[in-house]
Amino acid sequence: MDEEQSYTLLSMNENDGKTIMTFQRSIETCDDKDFLITAQPIKLIYAYGTTDDIKYHGSRRGTKEVNLLNYKPRTTPPDAKYLSVKVENITLPPDITYYHCKVMKLPDLPTKHHIYR
């Protein structure tokens, strides 16, 4: 639990089932519970409910990779290529959150690629 909230809510509005929040925060807060904002993308973790009551969110959660200093929505280039991989023979435990690591041999890629899922 972060006892010191280092951001300022500038605006918040709800329309058509979407909530948009605008806030500001110093790049460096000198709070060891806050991440340093850099030019590198970071993963934001979010969760939401179906009402304004604060309670457990269930499966309504996710992550989004963003660059907070130069945000641009992610788009798929028209010449994008896809590679599908599948993890087999795994049973997911009933944990609410579970992380699984799998090392796989992929085809040689001669240039830098971004792979995510």
Secondary structure, 3 states (H helix, E strand, C coil): CCCCCCEEEEEEEEECCEEEEEEEECCCCCCCCCCCCCCCCEEEEEECCCCCCCCCCCCCEEEEEECCCCCCCCCCCCCCCCCCCCCCCCCCCCCCCCCCCCCCCCCCCCCCCCCCC
